[in-house]
């Protein structure tokens, strides 16, 4: 089966499973989404959602975040991974946004210039807050794209390019979230029987199934 045919069949399954797609990180605007996504690196969305209410109560705008001392930000986010670095980045990011006019600008160069914001975080914010087409690749998407033979999984840049080539642009913003949810709900990284999976059972190669069965 060619990649385009495979992607079309995968899309149909994902649309049936996830006709309504919730955004996993709680937020109220583009700025709070940017903060939440930046905090989610090496941390579960559940943990981020647990700590952001207190953080946003004190630093829910760039102005309020910039007014907080980095040590106070660290106290509020201490439970997430890489908290000391993230606290410094959130402080720096807030000042950068204020210097640029006080609002998140829907522009790739601007987003990727912010402290603690990489290509994936920028893609999430631009797609979910502004509707700009993007295909952010997280660990779930990286893993499943390789399992399903849609990419060789060599790196996230290659995976993003490969997925953009097989899924129509107008579906990117939904599709990347659907793949993430499918990975969490049905297709875990460990102890997963690919032969019993609704997608892996036909999308994965016999070689891939054999390799994962030995892990």
C-alpha positions in Angstrom: 0.0 0.0 0.0 1.4 3.4 -1.0 1.8 6.1 1.7 -1.0 8.3 0.3 -3.4 5.4 0.4 -2.3 4.4 3.8 -2.7 8.0 5.1 -6.2 8.2 3.6 -7.3 5.0 5.4 -5.7 6.2 8.7 -7.5 9.5 8.3 -10.9 7.8 8.0 -10.3 5.8 11.2 -9.1 8.8 13.1 -12.1 10.9 12.0 -14.5 8.2 13.2 -12.7 7.9 16.5 -12.2 11.6 17.1 -14.9 13.6 15.4 -14.6 16.3 18.0 -11.0 17.1 19.1 -10.4 18.7 22.5 -7.3 20.7 22.9 -5.4 18.9 25.7 -3.8 21.9 27.4 -6.1 24.3 29.3 -5.7 27.9 28.3 -7.7 31.1 27.6 -5.7 32.8 24.9 -2.7 32.5 22.6 -0.3 33.7 25.4 -1.5 31.2 28.0 -1.4 28.4 25.4 2.2 29.3 24.5 3.1 29.1 28.2 1.3 25.8 28.6 2.9 24.2 25.6 6.4 25.4 26.6 5.8 23.9 30.0 4.7 20.5 28.5 8.2 19.6 27.3 9.2 16.4 29.2 6.1 16.8 31.3 2.6 15.3 30.9 -0.3 17.6 29.8 -2.1 16.4 33.0 0.7 17.8 35.2 0.8 21.1 33.2 -3.0 21.5 33.7 -2.6 20.9 37.4 0.0 23.7 37.9 -1.2 26.4 35.4 -4.2 27.6 37.3 -2.0 29.0 40.1 0.6 30.2 37.6 -2.0 32.0 35.5 -3.6 33.5 38.5 -0.4 35.5 39.1 1.1 35.5 35.6 -1.7 35.1 33.1 -0.6 37.9 30.9 2.9 39.0 29.6 2.7 42.0 31.9 2.0 40.0 35.0 4.5 37.3 34.2 7.2 39.9 33.6 6.5 41.4 36.9 7.1 38.1 38.7 10.6 37.3 39.9 12.0 34.2 38.2 12.3 32.6 41.6 8.5 33.0 42.1 7.8 31.6 38.7 10.0 28.6 39.7 8.0 28.1 42.9 4.8 28.0 40.9 6.0 25.5 38.3 8.4 23.4 40.4 6.5 20.2 39.7 7.2 20.2 35.9 10.4 18.8 34.3 13.3 21.3 33.7 11.5 23.8 36.0 14.6 26.1 36.6 15.2 26.6 32.9 11.5 27.0 32.1 11.1 29.6 34.8 13.9 31.7 33.3 12.5 31.2 29.8 9.0 32.3 30.9 10.3 35.5 32.4 12.4 36.2 29.4 9.5 35.4 27.0 7.2 37.8 28.8 9.7 40.6 28.4 10.2 39.8 24.7 6.4 39.9 24.1 6.1 43.2 25.9 9.0 44.6 23.8 7.1 43.5 20.7 3.9 45.2 21.6 2.4 43.0 24.3 0.6 40.4 22.2 1.5 37.0 20.6 2.1 37.7 16.9 0.9 35.0 14.5 4.2 34.7 12.7 6.7 31.8 12.6 9.8 33.9 13.0 8.4 35.8 16.0 7.2 32.7 17.7 10.5 30.8 17.3 12.4 33.9 18.6 10.7 33.6 22.0 12.7 32.0 24.8 11.7 28.4 25.4 9.6 28.2 22.2 10.8 25.8 19.5 9.4 24.8 16.2 6.9 22.4 17.7 5.6 24.9 20.3 5.2 27.5 17.6 3.3 25.1 15.4 0.9 24.2 18.2 0.1 27.8 19.0 -0.2 29.0 15.4 -2.4 26.1 14.5 -4.7 26.0 17.5 -4.9 29.7 18.3 -4.7 31.2 14.8 -5.8 28.4 12.5 -2.6 28.5 10.5 -1.7 25.1 8.9 1.0 23.3 10.9 1.9 19.7 11.7 3.7 19.8 15.1 5.5 16.6 15.7 5.7 15.3 19.3 6.9 12.0 20.6 3.5 10.3 19.9 3.4 11.4 16.3 7.1 10.6 15.8 6.5 7.1 17.1 3.3 6.4 15.2 4.5 7.8 11.9 7.4 5.3 12.0 5.2 2.4 13.1 2.7 3.1 10.3 5.4 3.5 7.7 4.6 7.1 6.9 8.1 8.2 7.7 11.4 6.5 8.6 11.4 8.3 12.0 15.0 9.5 11.6 14.2 12.9 13.0 11.2 15.2 13.7 12.1 17.5 10.8 11.9 14.6 8.3 8.7 13.2 10.0 7.0 16.6 9.7 7.9 16.9 6.0 6.7 13.3 5.3 3.4 13.8 7.1 2.7 17.1 5.4 3.2 15.3 2.1 0.6 12.6 2.7 -2.1 14.5 4.6 -4.0 17.4 2.9 -3.0 20.8 4.3 -6.5 21.6 5.4 -6.5 18.5 7.7 -3.1 19.1 9.4 -4.4 21.0 12.4 -6.9 18.3 13.3 -4.9 15.3 12.2 -1.8 16.0 14.4 -4.1 16.1 17.5 -6.0 13.0 16.4 -2.7 11.1 16.1 -1.6 12.2 19.5 -4.9 11.1 21.1 -4.7 7.7 19.2 -1.2 7.2 20.5 -2.3 7.9 24.1 -5.6 5.9 24.0 -4.8 2.9 21.7 -1.1 2.8 20.6 1.3 3.1 23.6 5.1 3.0 23.3 5.6 -0.1 25.4 3.9 -3.5 25.6 1.7 -2.9 22.5 0.5 -5.7 20.4 0.7 -4.2 16.9 -1.2 -7.1 15.4 -4.2 -6.3 17.5 -4.1 -2.5 16.9 -6.8 -1.0 14.7 -4.1 0.8 12.6 -0.8 -0.9 13.3 -2.3 -4.3 12.4 -2.4 -3.4 8.7 -0.2 -0.3 8.4 3.0 -1.7 10.1 5.3 -3.9 8.2 5.9 -7.5 9.3 9.5 -6.5 10.0 8.3 -3.7 12.3 5.9 -6.0 14.1 8.6 -8.5 14.6 11.1 -5.9 15.9 8.6 -4.5 18.5 7.5 -7.9 19.6 11.1 -8.6 20.8 11.3 -5.5 22.9 
